[in-house]
Amino acid sequence: MPEQKIGVLVMSYGTPESMEQIEGYYTHIRHGRPPTAEQLAELKGRYEAIGGGVFPLRQNTDRQVAELERTINRLRPGVRFVCYQGMKHARPFVEDGVRRMAEDGIREAVGIVLAPHYSAMSIGEYVRRAREAAQQCSLSLRFVLSYHLHPKLIEAFAARVNAALRKFIDGPGAVKVVFTAHSLPEKILEWKDPYPEQLKATARAIAERTGLTDWMLGWQSAGKSDIPWLGPDILDILRSIRNEGGRNVLVCPIGFVSDHLEILYDLDIEAKALAGELGLHFERTESLNTDPLYMETLSEAVLAELERPEQG
């Protein structure tokens, strides 16, 4: 009897793989509009500043996909799960991943994004593109839309918060904890988009697990445009903490699952530098990357979707 084979389309934002790819990458993000010379110079400067060029996100994503494949096959023996990458702004694109599954003879698959929280502007876009490609390939493709309250995800974040709090000599009670996520345009609030509420739910669950009382949700890495974005921004929060007499701040970026530019530059360089200027003791929780609990979170979310009755 042939082995049952199920595909897992692992979707992520993507990143350039070399300095030469940065312009094309950001042109794709900007819907075909190349960045100006000044913008390109600033972007390249940020990648150079993190010390590893542009490779951390891509390497981390590759490792996450490989580890997910190992984990889900360990958890569900008797079925062979094969993971395929599909990226929003870099190759292999979402559509490439779907086509490769079809070419490999996959007929049943589940899509999941390496981001726990749903927004129509983020996860919704991945799903739309993957679904259209799957229809063209006659591939049955289901989706995990969010996993923001999975117990093992909360456990993984909580462990990181507790570890980071031990770095403050004043004790955990003297630390302001800021949970952050990538900002999105404020217009999502008009749509009743679940993104902000899901993030609050994750933050609240971690706080309850760790016994935190002084915490808040903040935003980071907003796009540079004329439209308003969700706030308050982490840099403004740092200034407010100092103005209110605070001395210690721990940032836990719950909207991000691996080390990449928004972590390694926006937090580790930009936010940390401002905190230093303000006289704040600044720490950040370690990223999930390939943490076994996170890999099991993803695996169990995929398996649960497979077991869910299909809607007619």
C-alpha angles and dihedrals in degrees: 000000000000117000114258109244124197125185126223115201105206108198129195141159096260133217139221114268097212139019088255091061096055096089093049091045094054091042087059091049089050092053095253098321110122117224116254119257089258093049092047092050090051092048093050089048091056093051091048091049095060088064099231102072112231099320108094098081096044093046091046092048092049090052092047092053093048093047092047090055091051093046099048092047089051092050096047111035119185094046124075113224117196119194123214128187123233120178132194099218107013140047129309086046122201089263091051091055092051093049092049091053090052092046089053091055097257111154100170125045145156125219122213131173124221089238121083100211128073126230127160087228094055118018091023091059093050091050094048093052094044093047093051091049092047092052090054090051097043089240122152103229126176127183142223102217099188143347100183096138100039105141094231092051090053090046092052093050092044092054090053093049092051092048093050094046089062088067092070115087092201090064131248094286091067095054127096108215117208119192110203139193137173110284120238131195113286090237089084087075089065089057092052086240110188094221099098094042093048090052091050089050092052092047092048092050092051091047091051091048093051099036094244118166103168105060141119143181117251138173136232146178096036116181119256103248141119094254121090118258131203114280173246094055118220092245091055090046091055090053091049092050090053093046089053091053098259121150106181131054131176118193118204109186099206093169092064129065104188143028111275140130096298088054104033095043111018094047108018095044112017101034094036091051092052091047089053091051089051093049094246126146100233126193134168129206117245116262120254096237105151098345107158091233091055092047089051090048091056093043095049092046090054093046091048091052091052090053094049114101111253115248116244 
